Amino acid sequence: MELQATVTRRKINLYKSNFTGNTYLRHVTLCEMIESKLARFWCQKGAGKRGIHWCQWKLLCRSKDKGGLGFRNMAQFNISLLTKQGWRLLNYPNSLVAQVFKAKYFPEYSLLNSRLGNSCSYVWRSIWATKDTLEKELIWKVGTGLKISVTEDAWIPNYGNVRLRSSVGNLQFDKVADLIYGNEREWNRDLIVNTFPEDMTDLIFQIPLSLEPHEDFLAWKGESSGEFSVRSSYKLLQSFDPTAYAVQNIYRDFYRKLWHIDIPTKIKIFIWKISWNYITNRVNMAIRRLANSSMCPRCGGAAETLNHLFGECPVSMEMWRALTNLNVLTITNIEFGEWLTMVLTSLSLTQGRIFSVALWAIWGDRNSCVHEKTSKTGQQIASFMLRYLKELDGVRKETQKTANTKIEWSHPPGQEIKINFDGAFDKRSNFSASGVVVRDSRGRVLISSATIHKGVASAFTAEAVACRQATQIALEMNREVTIIEGDSLSVIKKCKNTTQDKSQIGPFILDIHRMKLKGKSLKFEYISRSANNLAHLIATETLRRKQEIYLISRVPDYAAEQARNEIVREPD
């Protein structure tokens, strides 16, 4: 009962902490006190038993690929939570809270141009403190371009110098709207090429424009969805931390591979500990005056350094020789940390899995020798770890899905028609191709179409462009019920969702939503790639051949066999 009460109190305190972290800017001393409690809990050996604090809390707060464990820096996390409130004030100006703050603190300005003022509330002071974080990650999404300043606002994605004050000379225009042909809804290519550097013009041409103009709006650069997240805000603050340092690529590769290996988390954390020499071997304990001897408890032949424990000890060497598919003892005369990094990064994920479990098994045998006075031979340790891996494989096979049946294209019911689309993308040239196939309930091809597009930013954008083309064809055909199918789940979800999309494909989704209002009945459905082979074939071949098509009642010759295979109706 006492333990349950303690856990309950901790949960209540956590909820209170999250609430105040969302609303108020915590004092640095309070954040340090919370971190001290967390560090003590993490390092303790058991309830009420003190443990060794191997490193400062800020080192544990580094991201996992930079050598940390991804714990939260409470001060930065507090600011990230508060930044969310600032984001809400920007995006929901008609809410009661936003109207109250605007009337009291920035009646003539926007939040980003507001001033702190005198005699302001602690809540407003806390939200205002996050303004710089907001400004760093906000970017304008181009609609009409009337609200966006060419030089003062951030509006070009993936451009290092976010604002263009120093990148361009004196301009004869100020708004992004001057760079757009209003009627055609296309970029003024001649004006842009003659005004901006080449690297900048390529990025501008990749900014999509909707077929019909819409209001400019702000989005969050840190997420592909364009919506704010506390996670991305926290990562931004970490990147600006002056106490952080860059990790060499080989160590970053080591940690990335470690956290991707399919082994229990306790083994990953153990490997992380030995990579930093954070374990209680005899040498480390003697340095801290917690042990009288530094000799190896298994062989007694040398000091128990990490090199000796995991490599030079006769028991460990026997185990490594028993694992014939690993050859890890060839790298010698280097420190253990370098050896561990070099070996794990050079191995495949499967071999790295065996290697990591082997290190953990050596440490387990060493602890048995110290605390239980039992020992195993190297051959026995190798047999134990191989049995352990076999048990893990058995658990994984039981939990994973075994049904991998191939899904094939199905005919639309009744008088409905089905339109399949797919996009192919060439990253080198930023070209894409849209493949669209229209078929009736008997599987007969009504229309096959393929179009090439320039200045496409990504494969994700290519799928959205293809979906818009499929929707345009559906609108032109004007059938009672039309099913539009694609194998991009994200695009299909966005087409079904009626809220404003702030991602890089937002203009295409907006066009699709507007077309839906004009059509009779358009239904968007997701299918697997195996059921979308015909549209996929047309898209990829069009991109390869650089030939656009628009055919009635047939498909190109290279796709005829695939169309015949799919026309056969499945048995009822």
N, C-alpha and C positions, 0 to 999 in steps of 0.2 A: 504493500500500500504506500509506503514511504517513497519507494522508487517511482511508482505511478504518479504520485503527487509532484515529485520533482520534475518528471518529464512534462506533465501538464503545465506546471509553472513556466518551464522553458518555452513551450509552445505559445503560451499567452504573451510572454515577454517578446517573442519573435514577432507575433502579429502586431503588437504595440510598436515595436521597432520599425516594421515596414510602414506603418501608418505615418509615424512622425517623419520617417525618411522621405516619404512622398511629399510632405508639406513644409517641413522646416529644414533649414541649413544647420546641421549639427556642428557643435564646436569641435575643434581638432582634438582637444583633450578627451572628449567623450568618445570619439572614434577610436582613439588609441586605447582607451579603457576596454572597449568592446573587442578590439583585436587582441588585447592581452588575454581576455577570457577565452577567446577562440583558440589562441595559441596554446594556452595551458591545457585546454581540453584535448587538442590534437596530440600533444606530446606526452600526456600522462599514460602510464602503463596500465592503469585500471582506475576504478572509482576511488578517488582520494589518494592515489599513488602518484607522486611526482615523477616526471620523466626528464630526459635530457633535451634541452632546446638546442638543436643542432645549428639552426640558422635564424636570421631575423625574419619576421612575419612578411616583410615586403618582398623577400625572395620567393616565398611560397605563393605570393599574389601574382607572380609572372604567369603568362599563359603557358600552357603545357608544351607548346612547340619551342618555347624559349627557356626551357629548363625549370619551370615552376610547376605548381599543382593547380593553378587556376582559381585559388581562393580569392575572395573579394577584398580589395582595399576599401575600407568602409567610407572614407572621405570621398573617394572618387565615385563609389557606388551611390552615395547620398546625392551627389551632384547629378548623376545620371537619372536618378528617380525624379529629381526636381526639374530636370530638363524636359521630362515628359509633360509636366504641367505647363511649361512654356509652349511646347508644341501644341497642346490642346487650346491654349489661348489664341494661337495663330490660326488653327484650323476650324475652330468652332466659335467664331466671333459673335454669334447670336445666342450663345448660352448665357445663362444668368450670371455666372461667375465672371465670364469674359466681359460682359457689359459693365459689371460693377467695377472691375479693375480698370477698364478703359476710361470710364467716367471719372474715376478718382485720380489715376496716376498718369495716363497718356491720352487725354481726350482729343488732341490734335495730331497725334502721331500714331505710328504702328508700334508694336512691342519692340521690334528690332531697333527703332530709332528713339525709344523712350529714355528718360533720365530717371535716376534714382530719386531725386528730390529730398525734401526734408520732412521729418515727422511721419515717415512711412511705416507701415506695419511690418512686423517681422516676417510674415508670409510673403509680402511683396518683395522685401529685401532679399529673401531666399530665392524667389523665382527670378528676380532681376539678375542675380549673380550667375545664372546659367546662360545669359544672353550670348556671351562669346562662344560657348559650346554650340549653341544653335546656329549662329552665323557661320561657323566653320563647315557645317555639314548640310546646310540648306542649299538647294539649287532650284532655279526656275525651270518649269516645264513650259515650252513654247506653245502658245495657242495663237492669239492674234499678234502677240509681241508688243502690244502697246504699253504694257506695264514694265517691260524689261529694258533696263539701260544696257547698251552694248558694252560699255567700259566699267560701270560701277557695280553691276550685278553678276553673280555666278550663274551661267546658263549653258556652258559648253561642257558636257560630260567628259570625264577622263582627261581633262586638261590640267596640267600641273599648276600653272599660274592661274588660279581660279578667276580672278578679276583681271581685265585686260588693260588697266591703266598704263602700264609700261610696255605693253606688247605691240600696241598700234599707235600711230601718230595722230595728228589732228584730224578728226573725222568731220564730214559734212552732215552727219546725221547722228542721232543719239539713241533711238529706239530700235529694237530688233525687228519691229514691224517694217522698217525701211529696207530690210534685207529679204523680204518675202513678197512675191507676186501675189497680191491679194485675191484676184479672181481665180488664178490657176492653182493656188495653194502649193506653190513650189518655191524653192530658194532661188534668189537672183544670183545665179552662178557667176556671171561676169563681174558683178559688183563685189562679190565675196572674194573671188580669185584675185582681183586687183587691189583689195583692201587688206587682206589678212595673209600671214605666212602660210606656206604650203601645209605644214603639219596641222595647223588650225583649221584650214579650209576642209580637209578630209573629215575632221571631227564634226564640223558644222553640217556638212552634207549628210552625215549619218544620223542627225537629229530628225526623227520622223515628224511629219506634219499631217494632221487629220484632213479629210476631204472637206469638212466644213469647219470654220473657225470656232474657237471656244475661248473662254477666259484663261489668261495665264494663271498658273498657281505654283505654289512652293511644294517641293518634295524633299525627302530625306535621302541624301547620297549614300548613307551607310548601309542601306538595305536595298536589295534588288526590287522589292515591292514598292519602294518610294515612301513607305510608312515608317514612322519613328519606332525604334525599339531601344529599350534600356541596354540591351546587350551591345549593340553597335555604338551607342553613346559611351558606354564604359570602355570599349576598345579604343575609341578615339582619345579619351582622356589618358589611357595608358600609353598611347603612342606619343603623347606630348609630355610624359613624365620625365623631368630632367635627371632623375636618379636612375632611370633605366639605361641599359647598354645593349648594343647589338651583339647577338650571338652568332658565332661563325657558322657558315653553311653546313659544315660536316656535323656539328653538334645539333643544329636544327633538324637536319635529316635524321639523325639518331633518335631524337625525341619524337619526331613525327612517326617514324616507323614503330617505335616502342608502343605508342598509344594506339596504333592500328593493328598490332598483333592480336590474334584471337586467343587470349589467355585470360584467366580470372584477374580482376582488378588488383587483388592483393599481391599477385606476382609482379604486375606492372609497377606498383608502388615500391616493391622491394628492389626491382632493377633501377628505378629512379633513385632510391636511397643509396645504392652502392655506386651509382654514377657520380654522386656528390660525396662519397665516403661518409655517409650518415648512418653507420651501423655500429653495434657494440662489440666489435672484435677486440681482442686482447690489447693490441697496440693503442687503439683509440681510448679504451678504458684506462690504460696505464698513463697516458698523457693527461687525462683528467683526474688522476690519482684515485681511481675507483677500482683498481686491480693491482695486486702485488707483482704479478708476472705478466710478461708480454709474449710468452712462448705459446706455440700452437698446441691446443689441447688434444689434437688427434695424433700427431706424429712426434711432438716435442722436439723437433729437430731445428726449428728456426722461429723467429718472431712471427706472430700472426698478423702480417700485413695483408692487404687485399691481394697483392700479387701472389703471396704464398698460399693464402686460403683457397683461392679459386684457380690457381694455376700450378704452383710449384710443390704443393703438398703431395706426397706420394699417393694418398687416397684419391685426391682430385685428378691427378694425372692418370691413374688407372681408370677412373670413370670416363675421362675424355677419350682414352684409347678404345674403350668399349663402344663408344658411339662412333661407329665407322663412317657414318654419313656426314660427320662434322670433322673439320680439320682446323682446329682453332689454336693449337699449340705451336704453330709455325711462326707466329708473330711473337718475338721475344725482345728483351732488353728495352722495354718501354714501360712507362707508368701504367697502372691498372686502368685508369680512366681513359687513356688513349687506346689501350688494347680493347676495352669494352666497346668503345665507340667505333673503332675500325672494324671489329669483327661483326657487330650487329648490322652496321650499314652495308657491309659486303655480302651478307647472307640474304636469301630470299625470305619471304614472310613465313613460309613453312619451316625452313631451317632456323630462322630467328625464333620461332615458337619453341622448337626443341632446345635451342641454346638458352633461352630465358628460363625455361622450366628446369634445366640442368643446373643453372646457377642457384636457383631457389632451392633445389634438392640438396645441393652441397651445404647451403646454409642451414637447412633443416637437420641434416645429419650432424653438423658441427654442434648445434644446440642440443641435440639428443646426447651427444658425447659429454657436454658440459653439465647439463641438468639431470639427465637420467642415467648417466654413466654407461650408455650403450653405444656401440659403434657398428658400422657396416663397412664392407669392402667397397671399392670403387665399382666393381661389377654389380653388387647388390643395389647401389645407388642408381646406376644406369637402368637396371631392371625396374626399380620402383618408379622412376620418372616416366619410363615408357608405358608402364601400366596406367599411370596417372593420366597421360595424354590419351590413351585408349579409352579410358572412362569419360574424359571430356568429349571425345569424338562421339561416343555413344549417346551422351546427353544431348549434344547438338543435333544428331540425326533424329532423335525423338521429337525435339521441339520445332525443327524447321518443317516447312510445308513440303509435302511430297508431290502434290498435284501440280505438274508442269505441263498440262495438256495444251496443245496448240489450238488457239482460237482462230477460226476462219471467218471470212466476210459472210454476212447473212443478208438475205433479201429484205427490202422494206415491206411492211404489210399493206394489203389492200391497194388503194390507189395512190399511196404515198410514193415519193421519190427519195432517193438517198444520194447525198453529195459527199464524196470523200476528198479530203485535201491533205497535202503534205508539202513541206518546204525542204529544199536542199540548199546548203550554204558553203561558199568557198571563202575561207578566212583570209587567204592571201590577197584576193582582189576585192573582197567585200561585196561580191555578187551573190545573189540567191535566185532560186527558181521555184515557182509555185506550180504544183501539179494538182489538177482538179478533175474528178471524174463524176459524171451524173448518170445514175442508173435507175431503172424502174423496178417494179415488184417482180418481174420475170428475170431480172439480172441483165437486161439489154442495155447497152451503152447509149445514152441520149446525147451527151456532150462530153468531149475530152478537151481540156485546155491546159496550156502551160505558158507561163510568162516569166521573163527574166527581169530582175530588179537590180539597180545599182545603188551603192552607198548603204548597204544593209550592215548593221552593227554586229549582229550575232546570229547564231542558229535559232535562238529563242525568238528574235525579231522575224526571222524568215518564216517560222511557223505562224506567227500572227499575221504577216502579210498574206500568206496562203489562205488563212481562214477568212480574211477580209475579201479576197477574190472569190472564194467559194460562196460567201454571203451575197456578194454582188450578183453572181450568176443565179442564185436562188431568187433574188428579188426580180431579176429580169424574166425568169420563167413563170413567176406568179402562180405557183400551184397552191392548192388548199393547205396541204401539209408537206413540209420538207424537213428531212432529217439531215443535219450536217455533222459528219463524223471526222475526227482527227485523232492522231496518236500522241498529241501533246496535252497532257492532263492539265497543266497550268493554264494554257490558253483556253481550253474548254471551260474550266472553272471560272475564269474571268469573264467569258461570254455569258455564262449563266448568272453571274453576280451583277446586280444592278448598281452597286456603289461605284463611285469614281475611282478609276484605276490610275495610280501615280507611278507605275513602273515605266521602264523604257518603251514598252509596247502600248502605253496608255492611249496615244492617238488612234491606233488601229482598233483597240477595244471600244473606244468612243464611237468610231464610225460604225462598228458592228452593232452596237446598242441602238444607234439611230436608225440603221437599216431594219433592225428587228421591229421597230415601231411602225415602219412602213409596210412590212410584209404581212401576209395573212397568218401563217403559223410556222415559225422557224424553231426547230428543236435541235439543241447542240448536245452531242453524245461523245463520250470518250471510248476509243477502241484500242486494242493492243496493236503493235507494229505488224504482227503476223496477219492481222485482219485488214491491213491497210497497204498491202503490197503493190496494188496497181497504181495508186496515187504516188506512192514512194518511187516506183520504177520510172514513172513519167517525169517526176521532179528531178531525180538524179541524172537521167539521160538528157533532159533538156539542158541542165547546167553543164554537162560534159560536152554536148554537141553544139551548144550556143544557138539552138534553133527553137523559136517559139511556135506553138501550134494552137489551132482552134478548129476542132473537127466535129462534124455532126454525125451521130449514129455510128461512130467507130473510134478506134484508138490508133495510135501510130503502129507501124508494123512491128517494132521491137517489143511492143506491149500486147500484141494480139494473142499470143499463147497464154499469158497470164489472165487476160480477160476471159478467154474460153474456159480456163480452169475454174474460174470463180462463177461462171454463169450457171453451172450445174447446181440445181436446188438440192439442199440437204433433205433426206427423207423425213417425213412428218412423224 
